[in-house]
């Protein structure tokens, strides 16, 4: 399905202008969208600041979007920079026209009490404006991700949120309109993420998950966002990442009595054989970053080498799958009954033959999380806070988490390089 600029506006195409929406309001929304598309293209293709595409969507699918960004980044070809410069030239030219029209329509809206206004639908107005250009699938994802990253903030209790007041100020819209715009983007991105997982599943038949079965476990949460179970999503992602030999960064914050003691960065090269620790790695390309916390169970802090050996002996696949199993599988209160067991409905078990095996695997990994120390109640090994895509993490700070898997944590993620002392092992 093709995406046009009008598809990024939350209002219905049948909305009457200026009866229910002023001309100038439409122009400001268009200007806002195009301006952020320009910023997103610059950030992604030229500045390579991939952490700027870490949106707060509100469900628990940060792991999907981290891989989407990584896949998009790896698909960039040398000729794309030329094409994107042409694209930016087009967008800047459009932007100049939009700004002129915005001023024009602000005057019309100001004087409309004196002149009988011409009523049009939003769809007709945008079509006649000449601004309803087509966006690629990557642009559609990037611009909405960029906006929901730029406007995210961390609240006083450590939870990620969207800065509604800043959106109101920047676009000059009401609070309800800013909330509506935010939710619109969040629902869009949740749908894009679910479609992405469905496409990956068809490329990884070895995970033995039927697409119809996965779709049967897809629901809409309280805010209308599409959600798949965390555990099954990670099974698909992990297998696909191994096939594509991705670089994984395990970024570990070690704590004692809720105070940060130190930080470790462990890089792994994935392959069909597993994950190999990379010693003294200097990142030049984007990595799939898994950020998390280890809490000491006593006042004695385990030395770094012993802790790294413990992580390696456990294996990061076990650590990740157990984390994903113990984590609530769905977001929101509406799906809380399925949050600890997405296979709980008898109808699902009866309909799909693979469901019982997958349920048993899921319950096994939930139990393992408790034993290993990978749950929020017992994070003595490693529990995952957030996943995102980044480049040159050593030289940057990512201190605004979005869609954190365990939202009660308040740590930030400034990082430093940790020299590896272990020998490469297959995990």
N, C-alpha and C positions, 0 to 999 in steps of 0.2 A: 504494500500500500504506500502510495506517494504521500509525502508530508509537505505541506505548504505553510507559509508564514501564518495564515489564518488558523491553522491547526494548533498553534502555540498560544492562542488567545482563549481564555477560559469561558468567554461568553458564547452563547448559541449563535449560529449564523443568522437566525431569525430575530435576534434582538433588534428592536426598533431604535433608530437614531433620528433625532436627538431625544425621543420620548423617554427612553429608559437608559440611554448612554449618550453622553455628549460627544460630538465630533472630536473635540480636542482630547478627550479621555482616550479615545481609540488611537489617536495619533501618538499620544504619550506612551501607550502600551506597545505600539509598533516600534517607536524609537527605542524604548527600553530593551525590547527583544533583539533588534538589529545591533544595538550597541554591545550587548552581551555576547552575541554571536561573533562579532569582530574580536572581542577580548578572548573568547574561548578558542578561536582559531589561532590567534597569536600565541596564547599560552600553550596550546597542544603541539602545534606544528613547528613553531619557531623558538619558543623559550623552553619547551619540554618540561614544564612545571606540572607534572602529572598529578601531584597531590592537590592541585586546584580542582580536580574532578573527583571529589570525595563527598558526594552530596548527603545531606541529612534528609532521608526519605521517610524515616519513622518506623519502618518494619525492621526485620533482622536479616537483611540480604546484602550487607556490605561486602561479603565474600564474593557475591556474583559481580557486583559493579567493579570491584578491584580487578577481577579477571577480564571484564569487558574492556577496561581502560588499557590493561596490559596487551590484550589482543589487538586492539586498535593501534596502539603504539608500535607493535611489532609488524603491523601490516603497512606502515608508511614506506613508500618507495622514494627513491632519489628525485624523481620527476614531480613528486607531490608538492615540493616547495614552490616550484614554478606555477603549478596549477593553483595553489593556495594564494599566491601573490596576485594572480589574476582575479581570483574570487574576492580577495580583500579590496582590490581596486573597485570592483563592482559594488560591493557592500558600502564602501565609503561614498561612492557616487550616489547610491540610493539614500544613504544617511543624510547627505546634504539636502536632497529634495524633501525628505521627511521633515527635517527641521524647519524648512521654509513653509511647508504645508501646516505644520503644527501651529506656527504663529498665525497663519491665515485662518485656521479653524478656531483658534482661541478668540479671534476678533468676531467671527461669525457667532460663536456661542455667547459672547458678551452682548451682542446686539440682537439676539434672536427674539427678545421680548417685543422689539419694535417691528420686526419683520416676520411674517409667517414662515416658519421653518419648513424645509423640504424633508419629509420623512422617508427614510430608506432603511432597509435591513442592513445589519452589519456585514453579511455576506456580500451583498450588492455593493456596498460602500468600498470594501477592501478590493473587490474585483475591479471596480472602476478606478481605484487609486493607482493601480499599476504596481503595487508593492507586494502582491501575493506571489512571490517567487517560490520556487521549489527548493527544499533542503534535502541533502543526502541523509541516509540513515545515521551516519557518524555525526553530522552536524546537529541532527535532531537530538541525539543523545548528549553530545558535548554541551550544547547551549543550556539545556535544562539542568545538567549536572553542575555546570559552572555556576549557575545562578543559585542553586541550593547549597553550594559550597561557600560561595561568597557571602551569603546572608546567614550562615549558621553561626551559632554562638554556644557557649557553655553556660548554663544557668548556675545559680548560687549553690545548688545541691549536686552539681557535677553532671547533670543530664544535658545532652545536646538538644538544641532547639533552633528555630528560625527567628531571626530578628525582624519581627513584623513591623516594628516602629521605623526601622531603617528603610524597609521597602516602601512604607507609606510616604516617607520623606522623599525618597529618590524618584518615585513615580507620581507623587502628589495624588494618591488615592486614599480611600477610606480604609479603616481597619478591617472591615468585613471583606472589602475587595482584595486587600493584601492577603488575608487568610485564604480566600477563595483561590487566588492565583497560586499560592503555595501548595495547597492541597491538589490543585489541578496538575502541577508539575510532579508532585509526589506520586499520584496515581499513574501518570504517564510513565514515569521511570520504573515503577513497580511492574507495569505491564511489559515494558521493554526487557527488564531483567528476567521475567518468567519466560518470555519468548526466546531469550538468549539461551537459557538453560535447556529448553526444549530442543533447540537446534543442536546444542552440544551433545545431548543424550543420543541423538540420531548418529552422531559421529563416534560414539563410544559404546557400541553394543555389548562390550565385555563387562560392563557394570551389571548387566542382567536386570535392568529396570525397564519395564514396558512403559512406553509413552502414555498410553491410555491410563495405566495405573498411576503414573505421576500426576496426570491431569485430574484424576479422581481425588487426589489429595490437595488440589489447588483450591484455595478459598479467597474470599474478600474479607479483610479485617474490618474493624469498627469504622475506619475512615475510607473504606472502599479500595484500599491498596491490595493488589494481588500478591498472594504469598504461597510459597511451597515450603515443605518441612526442611528445616536447616540441615538435618542429617543427610537426607537423600540428595539435597543440592550439593553438599560437600563431597559425597561419594562420586558424583558426576564430575565436579570440578577437579578433584584430586586425580582421577584417572586421566582426564584430558590434559592436565598440567604435566603429568608424567610422560605422556606420549609426546608432548611438545617441548620436553626438556627445559622447563622453566627454572628460573632462579628464585628461591624462596629465602626471605630473610625472617628469621625468628628474632624479634626484638624483645628482650626480656628485661623487665624492671623488677629487681629483687628488693623485697621490703621486709622489715621487721617491726612489729608493733605499729603497723600502718605508716611507717616512715621509710622513705627510699634510702636504700643502702648503696646500691650500684646498678649499673645497666650493662647488659651483654648483647652483642649483635652476632648472631650465628647465621652464616650464609650456607645454603644447601643447593646443590645441583640435582634436579630431579631427572629421572630416566625410568624406563620400564622396569629396571632392576630395583628401584627405590630412590633413596635420597643420599647423596654423598656430601659430607661436610667439606667446605672449601676453606682451606687455610689461607690466612693473610690476604683476603680477597679485597680488591679495590674496585668497587662497582662502577661500571661505565654505562651500563644500560639499566632500564627500569627493572625493578624487582617486585615480586608479590610479597607484600609486607604483612606479617602476622605479629601483631603487637599484643603483649600480654604481661601478666604479673605472676611472680612467685612470692609467697609469704612464708617466712621462716616459721617453723612450728615450735621453736624454742628460742631462748635468748642467744644461743650460740649460732653464729652465721656459718653455714657451710662454705668452705673455700671455693673459689671460682672453678678450679680445675675439677674438683670432686663433683660439683654441681653439673658441669658440662658433661662429664662422663655419665652421670645419672640420666641426663637428657638423651644422650646418644644410645645408651643401653635400652632405654624405653623405646626410642624411635619416634620420629616426628609424625609418622602416619598414625600411630596409636594415640599420640597426644592430641592430634587434630580431630580424629574421628570421635574420640571419647568426649572432647570438648563439645563437639557439635551435637552429640547425642544427649548430653546432660543439659544443654541449653534449651530454654523454651522454644518449641518448634514453630510456633506462630506468634504474631504480635497481636496485642489488644485483648480486651475482656471477652469479646464475642466468641473467640476461639479458645478460651482458656481451658475448656473441657478436653480439648485435643492437644493442648500445649505440651504435656508430658508424654503423650502417646498418640501420634497421628494415625496409628492403625487401630484405634480403639473401637471404631464403628464395625459392627458385625457384617454390615452390608459390603464393606471394603474387603474384609477377609473372605467372604463367600464368593465375591465376584472375580477376584484375581488370585491365581494359584501361587504366584510368587510372594504374596503378601505375608504369609506366615513366616517364611524364611527371613524376609527383610525385617519383620517385627522382632523375631528372635535375635537377629544381629543387632538391631537397634537397642534392645534391652540389655544385651551383653555389653555393648559399649557404654551404656549409661552406668552399669555396675562397675565397669573398669575405671571410669572417670573418678568414682568415689575411692577406689583402691589406689589409683595412681596419684591422686592429688591434683585433679584437673577440673574440679567443680568450684563454684563460687564459695561454697561452705568450707572447702578444704583445699585451697590452692597451693599446696606445698610443693608441687612440681611446676606446673604452668597452666594458667587458665587464660583464655583468649579474651581480650578486651575489644579489639577492632582489627579489621583487615582492610588494606587499601593498597594502591599502587603508587610507587614513588621512585625517584631517581636520585642518586647521590645523597642518600639519607644522612650520611655522615656530616655533610656540610649544610644541612637544613634542619629546621625544627618543625615538627608537625604537632601542634599543641591544641588543635581543635578536633576532637573526635566527633564523628557523626555516625549515627546508627550503631552505637557501641553495643556489643553483644551483652555486656554486663554494665548497665547504665549507672549503677551505684558507685562505681569507682571514680575518683576525682584526680587521678594522676595525669600528668602531662607526658609528652613523649619527646623530650629533647634527647639526642642520642650522641654517643661517642664511639669511636672504633675500639673494638676489643680484639686483641691479637689471639689467634687460635693456637692452641697447643696440642690438640688431639690429632691423631692420624685419621685420614679420610676413611670412613666406614660406610658400607651399605646398610641402610636401616630398614 
